[in-house]
Amino acid sequence: MSIIGHISKPAGDLIDVVIRTIISMSERNSYVLVVQNKTKFSMRRVESYNNADNWPFGDIAPETSDAVSLNRKSFSFAAKYEIREMGLHVILAASSPVVGGDKIGLQSPAESVPCKDVWDRMDDGNDKSGRHARAHVMSTTEVAAKTWVWHIEP
C-alpha cells in the first residue's frame, strides 16, 4: 500500500483535483480511497475489520481529506470512527474482490454495531447516505476510476 497524501484545509475545495492527480499517478491495478472530514472535530478510529488487506486510514483530522492509493488486485475491509464532540459513530466499508463486483458500505449511527456486520451487509457499489442529528454522511464510488469516497459533513 502506498499513501499518496494528506490534504489540509479546506476539505472540499481541492478534493476533485487531488482525486484526478492520484488516479493519473496510480498504476493499472490501483484503487483510490478518500475520507473527507468536513467537520470541525477529529474522527478517531476505534475499530476495524480487515478481511483482505488492512483499512488504510488512521485518525482523520478536522476539516481535511485523506487519500490513499492501494496498489493491489483486491481489498475488503471496514472501520468505525467516533466524532466524540458530535456524539457520532460511523462505519465505512469497501470491497473490490477478485471475483464479484465492487462494493461500498456505510452505517450511521453505529454506536453498537460491529464493523464486520456492515462489511457483511455490503451488496453493491451504489452510493449510500446516512443522516445523524448533527451530521450527514455519504459514500460514493466511481467504478471506472476505481475510486471510493466517504464524506462526513455537519
Helices and strands as residue ranges (DSSP letters): E 2-7, H 15-25, E 30-37, E 44-52, E 64-71, E 75-83, G 84-86, E 88-96, E 103-107, H 115-121, E 128-132, E 135-142, E 147-153
